[in-house]
């Protein structure tokens, strides 16, 4: 009996979290900082977007090893059309390469290393090509 109630509680907490992961939100004002370039694709993003999944995978630049570096390939998968779209290649500099796409905000949020002092949160605006850094002191404003 305890196992089934424990599973119910986990599912009860997990499902709303997953369903709200791709909802639009407002972002705090931040300072703009220079960083390594994000290479975005030329594809336009529809303003009316249905449900989608944000996907990221890492890849060697030369296809074999880290000699030429690595990138995080940031993609979306449209659940209704079943099409995968590559949005950008983000430099892989973080200890834990993470990214998420917000199509309503036209932004990619990702982790990147800053001066070998640890990972920080960045955003890349797909329309304006503006890069923002969210230092640790701004994280409570985002969450």
Secondary structure as GFF3:
##gff-version 3
##sequence-region A 1 143
A	DSSP	alpha_helix	2	19	.	.	.	ID=ss1
A	DSSP	beta_strand	31	32	.	.	.	ID=ss2
A	DSSP	beta_strand	39	40	.	.	.	ID=ss3
A	DSSP	beta_strand	52	60	.	.	.	ID=ss4
A	DSSP	three_ten_helix	66	68	.	.	.	ID=ss5
A	DSSP	beta_strand	70	78	.	.	.	ID=ss6
A	DSSP	beta_strand	83	91	.	.	.	ID=ss7
A	DSSP	beta_strand	99	102	.	.	.	ID=ss8
A	DSSP	beta_strand	107	113	.	.	.	ID=ss9
A	DSSP	beta_strand	119	125	.	.	.	ID=ss10
A	DSSP	beta_strand	131	134	.	.	.	ID=ss11
A	DSSP	three_ten_helix	136	138	.	.	.	ID=ss12
A	DSSP	alpha_helix	139	142	.	.	.	ID=ss13
###
